[in-house]
C-alpha cells in the first residue's frame, strides 16, 4: 500500500541510481525495526546500512529524497537517517514533506558540509540529532537507539 502524497507535492525526478539496498541481519531476521538511510553518496548510504545490520535491524538505502518519497516506504520506517545536502530535494525539505505523511517518525541528520544554520533548523524541526560526517560508529548507534526509544 502506497503512502498518501502530501497535497503540495508533485512527482519528483528519480535519481540516476534507483537501486534500493536492503540489508537484513541473519541473527535477528524477524526484527521489524526498519531504519532508512537517505544519502546521495551510495558508499555512505550502504556502509550506514551495514552498521545498522550490526545492531540486528533492517536497513534500506535510498540515494535521493525523491526515491524515498516515490517508494512509499517511509511509512514503514522506524527511524530515518537523512543527509542534509542532496541535489534536487535536500534533507530539510525531505523532513518537512515526511512530517506531512507521518509526523511521528524519528529523524536523524548527518552531514559533512552543513552549516550551523542548517543544523539549528533541523533540530528546531524536531530532529532527534544532528551528526557531522565522518560519523563515529559508536555515536551513530547511540543516536539510533535514542531515536527508537523516543518512538516507543
N, C-alpha and C positions, 0 to 999 in steps of 0.2 A: 504494500500500500504506500503510495507516494504521499509525502508530507504536503500540507497546504502551502501554497505560494503566497507570500505577503502581497497585499493589494498593490503596493507601489513597485513591485518587482517586475522586471521584464527578463526574458531569457538572456542568459549571459553566454558569451562565447566560451567553448571548452578550451582548455589548454591544449597545446600541441601534444603533450603526453597525457593520454587519458587513462593510463594504467592505474588501477587501484591495487595497492598491495595490502593483502590481509595476512597478518601474522597471528597464529594461534599457538598457545603453549600446549605441548603434549601432556604436560603434567597435570594441567587443570583445564582440559578442553571443555568441560561443562560450565565453566565460569561465564556468566552472562555480561560481565563488565567489558564494555567496548570503549576504547579511547581512540578518538580520531585525531590525526595529525594533519594539518594543512600547511604545507610549505612548498614554495616554488622550486626549492633545491631538493631534487629527488634523493640525493645521498643523505641529506639531513632528515628528511621525512622517513626514509626507510630505516636508518640507524636508530631513530627515535622509536619506531615500531619494534625493533629488536629489543630495545631497552624495556619497553612496555611488556613484551613477552617474558622478560626475565622476572617480572612481578606476577606472572601467571594470569595475565589478562589478554584479551584480544586487542589487536591494533589494526587500524586501517589508515593508509596514507593517501592523501589527495594532493595534487600538485597545483591546485588553484581553488580559490573560493567558489568560482563558478562550477567547477567539477563537483564539489560537495553539495552545493545547493541543487544542482540538476540531478544528483543521485537519489535524493530523498533519504539518505542515511543519517542525517543529523538528528532525526527524531529517535534513532536507536542508540545514540551515543550516551555513555555515562559521563563523559568528560571530553572537552575539546582542547587541543593544543594548537594555537594559531601563530603563524609568523605575522609580524606587523606589516612589513613592506613586501608586497607582492604586486606584480603587474595587474592592471585592469580593475581588480577588486582587492583593496588592502584589508588587512586583518581587522582593523577597527570598523570598517563598513560591513565586513562579513559578520562581526559580532552583533552589530545593530540589526542586520537582517535576520540573524538566527534568533535573536530575542523576540522577534515578531512571530516566529514559528514555534519556539519553545523557550519561554523566558527563564526557566529554572536551570538550564544546563550550565554546569561549571565550565568556565573558560580560563585557560592559562595562556599567556602570551610569552613568546620568546622572540628575540631579535638581535641581530649583530649591529644594526645601524640606526635604530630608532632613537629619537631624541627624548629629552626629559618631558617635553610637552605631550608626546605620544604615549609615554609611559603613564603620565598622570591621567590622561584621557581614558586610557584602557582601565585603569584602576577605578576611576570615578564611574565608569560604565558598568562596574560590577565584576571585573576580572578577579579571579582568586589570587593571581600572582603575575608578576612580570619578570622574566629572567633574561639575562644577557647571554648571548652566544659568544663563545662556546659555553654550553651549559654543562656543569659537572653532573655526572650520573646521580650522585647522592642527592643533590639539590632537586633535580627533576623528579626523582622517585618520591622524595619527601613532599613536594608540592602536589604531585598526582594524588598521593594518599590523602593529603589535606583537602583537596577538591572533592574527592569521593566521599569523605566524611561529611563535608558540608552538604553534599547532595542528599545524604540519607537522613 
